Each structure stands twice: as C-alpha cells, then as structure tokens.
Amino acid sequence: MKISLPAAIVLGAFTFASFAASKAEAFVLVANSESNNIIQFDETTNTFLGDFTTPGIGGLRSPDDLTVGPDGNLYVSSGGSNSLSILDPDYPTDSAILKFSLTGKYLGVAAAGNGLSRPYGNAFGPDGNLYVSSFRTNQILRYDGKTGEFLGVFASDNNNGRGRENGLNGPNGLLFGPDGSLYVATEGTANDAQGNLGFPYASQILRYTPEQVAGTVPTTTPSVFVDVPTPLDESLGFVSLLGLALAPDQQSIFVSDFAGGIRQYGLAGNLLNVLSTNYTGTSPSNNFIGGLTFGVGDDSNTLYAAGFDFTNENVGSILAFDGATGSSTAFSGAAYTDPGLLRTIGIVAVPEPASVAGALLAVGGLGATWRRKRRSPAKS
C-alpha cells in the first residue's frame, strides 16, 4: 500500500499521539440520565473525579450517548421524553446533541430540530457528518458534522413512527464498521395511534451497507444483522439491545443488553461470546446495563459498561472487563460504584485533554514543516 508523504507524516503524528496517550492519564466519562450531569472516572487509579460538567449546563437533560468527534470534542445526546405521548402538547422540545470540550467547557448545540425527538445514539460517519438516532420517531437523522446543518432523514421505519417488522423500531446505539457499514441497535419500540410508546417488535441489530450510507442505494430496507437473541438467564426475561462498541482489532462488535449481559458478534453476525453483567449477584439481576466503550492507551483492551441498580435508587456503576473477556454465567469483571452515579447510560473513554492537544499540535507542526520543505524550491 502506498502512503503519500503528507499522509505518512499525519500517520506518524497520530502514532506518536497514540503512544503519548498510552503514557498520559485517561479517563472514562459517564452520563447520568437521572441527575443531568456527566461524571469523570480515572482509568489508571479507578477513582471517581466528580463532575465533568455543571449539572444542566446548556440545557443538558437526561444525557444519554457520548461520542468523541473527529474534532476531539465530546458530543452528548440530550433531552426528549419516553413517558409522554409524542402528540402531547407538553412533549419537551429540547432534544439536541450538545458539544463540550474535553475539559468540560460547553461549546453549544451541535445538532437539533427537524423532528429530532429523544436522541439516543450518535456517531460520525465516514463522510464526516453526524448521524443521530431519533428514538421516538423511529428515524436516523443526518447533520453536517461541522456546521450542524440538517442534511435530511437518513433512514426511518417508513411508517411514521408506528414501526414495522424488521424495521427501524426504537433506534438506539449507532456504530460505523470498518467497511463503512452502519450498525444500529433497535429496542423494538414504536408509537401507537395516540403517540404512546410501546414494545410491539423484536429488539435487533440492523445493518445499512456502505452503499446505503453513501446514498447510492435506498435505505428503505436494512438487513437484520442480529435478530432478537434468547434472553439471558440473569435477565427479567426480555431483550433490549442498546449500546454498540467495535473491538480494538475491528473484527467483532460488542452489544449491551439493557436487560442484562453483553454479547459479542463476528462481522458475519455470528455469536462469539457472552459476558454476564449481573454485578449485583441477584436472581434475576437487579441491575440494568447502558452503553459500552473500550479504554484508551494502556487500557485499550478493557471493555467498560455503564450500569445501575434499579432496586437501590438507581445508583450506578462502571463495569470493567479486562481483555473484554469473562464468564457468561456469573459476573467476572470489576464493578466501581459511586453514589454520584444515578441511572448511568452513556459512557465513553477519552485521553487526558493535554495529550489530545499535543497530538493536534504535533500534526499541525509536522504538516507545517512539510509544507515549508515542499515550497522551498519555489523560492530559488
């Protein structure tokens, strides 16, 4: 494979940045959907560091999915409601993707409006645009990744939010695969004629092909990558697929089940492994599970999950699985619990901000050096 000189310089800079990140501090951010804030957790010391954001800042409410964008900033799904009819005149209109720096500074609204209702998953595509799950309208909306301009409805259930068999029913986590495919975890929800939320369909993982992502093929019919699996013994007897994470070797996908457990699938959709998340050790499990993320640097092979105990005032925990491995029948990871965690859902691991700034500075500096060297012959 040929790599042009500028590409090689950038690649080298990011290789250096990755090395620097492995030596620098890294932390996990967890979204508290019940207290409208985001908490920091130090990966190295396994200690909680308190608020990453001021609770409610910028209208932050019921934060869900957390994503680090290509610009090095944090994008947070916020607002909406699942308890009200979507036709209720009091239904909240605050659904948005909010943007923060990795130091916790509020940077404004990254995406909003145009039917966005109860945003869950958000992810940046290979085109650099921001894709957002509009959970209550059964849509995936697309926004310009830099300006926030609405670019249109990428996909929907094609039934005005009422759902359809093997369709986009209650979209949650979004993940772009190594080939550019878009994977979507669906919870199987839809709105009835009165606008109330129900669960009439199966929870699945859908796949939109690279051609569908590129817009050369209609998104009307996604393929079912994973059909609803058998509920785990530790669960309450149902399945609700939620968060997605790509394995570090990019050869498999991990999916969290809100009702309990984490499943690993090969890129052909074959089940590879199951991890128990029953950290409360109860039968059935007293805890629900949120999103997934892999660590940073030295912890890049550690799989983290957010969870909370619904019998203990929704106090949350961060679960850690070294090497993303463990038992399928009993919780075998580490659980870090803190009373500051309340109904934790979203989770993402990020490098310490200084290492991000250093990486961007290294790319800019090396790029400028290359440009000077390239232009020097023109001066003669």
C-alpha positions in Angstrom: 0.0 0.0 0.0 1.4 3.4 -1.0 1.2 6.2 1.5 1.9 9.7 0.3 4.4 11.8 2.2 1.8 14.1 3.9 -0.3 11.1 4.8 2.8 9.4 6.2 3.5 12.5 8.3 0.0 12.6 9.7 0.0 8.9 10.3 3.3 9.2 12.2 2.0 12.1 14.2 -1.1 10.1 15.3 1.2 7.1 16.0 3.1 9.4 18.3 -0.1 10.7 19.7 -1.3 7.2 20.5 1.9 6.5 22.3 1.6 9.7 24.2 -2.0 8.9 25.2 -0.9 5.5 26.5 1.5 7.2 28.8 -0.8 10.1 29.8 -3.8 9.9 32.0 -7.0 8.7 30.5 -10.5 8.8 31.9 -14.0 7.4 31.4 -17.0 9.8 31.1 -20.4 8.5 32.3 -23.7 10.2 31.6 -26.2 10.4 34.5 -29.6 10.3 32.9 -31.3 11.0 36.3 -29.2 13.9 37.5 -28.4 15.7 34.2 -24.7 15.6 34.5 -21.6 13.8 33.4 -19.1 12.2 35.8 -15.3 11.5 35.3 -13.6 8.2 36.2 -9.9 7.8 36.2 -8.9 4.7 34.3 -5.5 4.5 35.9 -6.4 4.8 39.6 -10.0 3.5 39.3 -11.3 6.6 41.2 -14.2 8.9 40.5 -13.2 12.5 39.9 -16.6 14.3 40.2 -18.5 16.4 37.7 -17.1 16.8 34.2 -19.9 19.3 33.5 -22.0 21.6 35.6 -25.4 19.8 36.0 -27.9 21.0 33.5 -25.4 23.4 31.7 -26.5 24.3 28.2 -29.9 22.6 28.8 -28.3 19.2 29.5 -31.1 16.9 30.5 -31.3 13.2 30.6 -27.9 12.8 28.9 -27.5 9.5 27.0 -25.0 8.5 24.4 -21.5 10.1 24.5 -19.2 10.3 21.4 -15.8 11.9 20.8 -15.9 13.5 17.4 -13.2 13.9 14.8 -12.5 17.4 16.2 -11.7 16.0 19.6 -14.8 17.3 21.3 -17.5 15.5 23.2 -21.0 15.1 21.7 -23.8 14.3 24.1 -27.4 13.2 23.3 -29.8 15.2 25.5 -33.5 15.8 26.1 -36.8 14.4 24.9 -39.0 12.0 26.8 -40.2 8.4 26.8 -43.0 8.8 29.4 -45.3 11.2 27.5 -47.2 10.7 24.3 -45.3 12.2 21.4 -48.5 14.0 20.5 -48.9 15.6 23.9 -48.6 19.5 23.6 -46.3 19.4 26.6 -43.9 17.0 25.0 -40.4 18.6 25.5 -38.8 20.3 22.6 -35.2 20.3 24.0 -33.9 17.2 22.1 -30.4 18.0 20.9 -26.8 17.0 20.6 -24.7 19.2 22.8 -21.0 19.8 22.3 -18.3 20.1 25.1 -14.6 20.3 25.0 -12.6 17.5 26.7 -12.1 19.9 29.6 -15.8 20.1 30.2 -16.4 23.5 28.6 -19.8 23.9 27.0 -19.4 24.7 23.3 -23.0 24.9 22.1 -25.6 22.9 20.3 -24.1 20.6 17.6 -27.4 19.4 16.1 -31.2 19.9 16.8 -34.6 20.2 15.3 -36.1 18.7 12.1 -38.0 16.1 14.0 -35.3 15.0 16.4 -37.0 13.5 19.4 -35.4 11.7 22.3 -31.9 11.3 20.7 -30.1 8.2 21.8 -27.2 7.0 19.7 -24.9 9.5 17.8 -21.9 8.7 15.6 -19.8 10.4 12.9 -19.9 8.7 9.6 -17.1 8.2 7.0 -18.5 11.3 5.3 -17.7 13.4 8.4 -21.4 14.0 9.1 -23.2 13.4 12.4 -25.8 10.6 12.5 -28.3 10.7 15.3 -31.0 8.2 16.4 -34.3 9.9 16.9 -35.8 7.2 19.2 -39.3 8.4 19.4 -39.8 9.0 15.7 -38.0 5.8 14.5 -35.6 7.8 12.4 -31.9 8.3 11.9 -31.2 12.0 11.1 -28.1 13.3 9.5 -26.4 16.7 10.2 -23.4 18.4 8.9 -20.6 17.4 11.2 -19.1 20.9 11.4 -22.0 23.4 11.0 -24.9 21.3 12.4 -26.9 22.0 9.3 -29.7 19.4 8.8 -29.0 17.2 5.8 -32.1 15.1 5.9 -33.6 11.8 7.1 -31.0 9.1 6.5 -33.4 6.2 7.4 -36.8 5.6 9.1 -39.3 2.9 9.8 -41.2 4.1 6.7 -44.4 4.1 8.8 -44.4 7.5 10.5 -43.0 6.2 13.8 -45.5 3.3 14.1 -42.9 0.7 13.3 -42.8 -2.3 11.0 -41.4 -5.9 11.1 -37.6 -5.9 10.8 -37.6 -2.2 10.6 -36.0 0.8 12.4 -38.0 0.3 15.6 -36.7 2.3 18.5 -33.1 3.0 17.2 -30.5 3.3 19.9 -26.8 2.8 19.6 -25.1 3.6 16.3 -21.7 2.2 15.1 -19.9 2.5 11.8 -18.0 -0.6 11.0 -14.5 -0.9 9.4 -16.1 -1.2 5.9 -18.3 1.9 6.4 -21.5 0.0 7.2 -23.8 1.5 9.8 -24.9 -0.8 12.6 -28.0 0.2 14.6 -29.3 -1.4 17.9 -33.1 -1.3 18.0 -35.1 -1.8 21.1 -38.3 -2.9 19.2 -40.4 0.2 20.2 -42.9 2.2 18.2 -45.7 4.7 18.8 -49.3 3.7 18.8 -52.1 5.8 17.2 -52.2 8.0 20.3 -48.5 8.6 20.3 -47.7 6.4 23.3 -44.6 4.3 23.3 -45.0 0.5 23.2 -42.8 -2.5 22.5 -44.5 -4.4 19.7 -41.4 -5.5 17.8 -38.3 -7.6 18.3 -35.0 -6.0 19.5 -32.4 -6.4 16.8 -29.2 -5.1 15.3 -29.8 -3.7 11.8 -27.1 -3.1 9.2 -27.0 -0.4 6.4 -24.5 -1.2 3.7 -21.7 1.2 2.7 -23.7 1.8 -0.5 -26.8 2.8 1.6 -24.6 5.1 3.7 -23.2 6.7 0.6 -26.7 7.3 -0.8 -26.3 5.2 -3.9 -28.8 2.6 -2.6 -32.1 3.5 -0.8 -32.2 2.9 3.0 -35.7 1.7 2.9 -34.8 -1.9 3.7 -31.8 -2.6 6.1 -30.6 -6.1 6.7 -31.1 -7.8 10.0 -27.5 -8.3 11.3 -28.6 -9.9 14.6 -32.2 -11.0 15.2 -33.5 -10.9 18.8 -31.4 -13.4 20.8 -32.7 -15.6 23.6 -32.9 -13.7 26.9 -30.1 -14.5 29.3 -30.8 -16.4 32.5 -29.8 -13.4 34.6 -32.4 -11.1 32.9 -36.0 -10.4 33.6 -37.0 -12.4 30.6 -36.7 -9.8 27.9 -34.1 -8.4 25.5 -33.4 -4.7 24.8 -30.2 -4.2 22.8 -28.7 -0.8 23.4 -25.0 0.1 23.1 -22.5 -0.9 20.5 -18.7 -1.0 20.5 -16.2 -2.1 17.9 -13.5 -4.5 19.2 -9.9 -3.0 19.1 -8.9 -5.4 16.3 -12.1 -4.3 14.4 -13.1 -8.0 13.8 -16.1 -8.1 16.1 -18.9 -6.0 17.6 -20.0 -5.9 21.3 -23.6 -5.1 22.1 -25.1 -4.4 25.5 -28.5 -5.7 26.6 -30.3 -3.3 28.9 -32.0 -6.3 30.5 -28.6 -7.9 31.2 -25.5 -9.2 29.6 -23.1 -8.2 26.8 -22.9 -10.2 23.6 -20.0 -10.3 21.1 -20.7 -10.9 17.4 -18.4 -11.5 14.5 -18.8 -9.3 11.4 -20.8 -12.1 9.8 -23.4 -11.8 12.6 -22.3 -15.0 14.4 -22.3 -15.1 18.2 -18.8 -15.4 19.6 -19.1 -14.8 23.3 -21.4 -13.7 26.2 -20.4 -11.7 29.3 -22.6 -11.7 32.4 -23.2 -8.2 33.8 -25.0 -9.3 36.9 -22.7 -7.4 39.3 -25.4 -7.3 42.0 -25.3 -11.1 42.1 -29.1 -11.4 42.3 -31.5 -13.8 40.5 -32.8 -12.3 38.4 -30.4 -9.4 38.1 -31.2 -6.2 39.9 -29.2 -4.1 37.5 -29.8 -2.7 34.0 -26.9 -2.0 31.6 -26.3 1.0 29.4 -23.6 1.8 26.8 -20.2 0.3 26.1 -16.7 1.7 25.4 -13.2 0.4 25.1 -10.5 2.1 27.1 -7.6 4.3 25.9 -3.9 3.7 25.7 -2.7 1.0 28.1 -6.4 0.2 28.8 -7.4 -0.1 25.2 -8.3 -3.7 25.5 -10.5 -3.1 28.6 -14.3 -3.1 27.9 -16.3 -0.7 30.0 -20.0 -0.7 30.5 -22.4 1.6 32.4 -24.9 0.0 34.7 -27.3 0.9 37.6 -29.2 -0.9 40.3 -32.9 -0.3 39.9 -33.6 -1.7 43.5 -31.1 0.8 45.1 -32.4 4.2 43.9 -30.7 3.7 40.5 -27.2 4.1 41.9 -24.8 3.4 39.1 -21.6 1.5 38.5 -18.9 1.3 35.9 -18.1 -2.3 34.9 -14.7 -3.2 33.6 -13.8 -6.4 31.7 -10.1 -6.9 31.2 -9.5 -8.1 27.6 -13.2 -7.9 27.0 -13.5 -11.5 28.4 -15.2 -13.2 31.3 -17.9 -15.6 32.4 -21.2 -16.0 30.7 -23.0 -17.2 33.8 -21.6 -15.1 36.6 -20.2 -11.6 36.7 -16.4 -11.8 36.5 -15.4 -8.2 35.8 -14.7 -5.3 38.2 -17.5 -3.0 39.4 -16.8 0.5 40.5 -19.8 2.0 42.3 -20.4 5.6 43.4 -23.4 7.4 44.9 -22.8 10.2 42.4 -23.8 7.9 39.6 -27.6 7.9 39.0 -29.1 5.8 36.3 -26.0 5.8 34.2 -26.4 5.1 30.5 -23.9 6.8 28.2 -20.2 6.0 28.6 -17.0 6.8 26.6 -13.3 6.6 27.3 -11.1 9.6 26.3 -7.5 10.6 26.6 -6.4 13.3 29.1 -7.0 16.6 27.3 -3.3 17.6 27.2 -2.5 14.5 25.1 -5.2 15.4 22.6 -3.9 18.9 22.3 -0.4 17.6 22.0 -1.5 15.3 19.2 -3.2 18.0 17.3 -0.2 20.3 17.8 2.1 17.5 16.5 0.0 17.1 13.4 -0.1 20.8 12.8 3.6 21.3 13.4 4.7 18.4 11.2 2.3 19.4 8.5 3.7 23.0 8.5 7.3 21.7 8.4 6.4 19.5 5.4 4.7 22.5 3.6 7.8 24.7 4.2 10.1 22.0 2.8 7.9 21.4 -0.2 7.7 25.1 -1.0 11.4 25.8 -0.6 12.3 25.1 -4.2 9.9 27.7 -5.4 11.9 30.4 -3.6 15.0 29.9 -5.7 
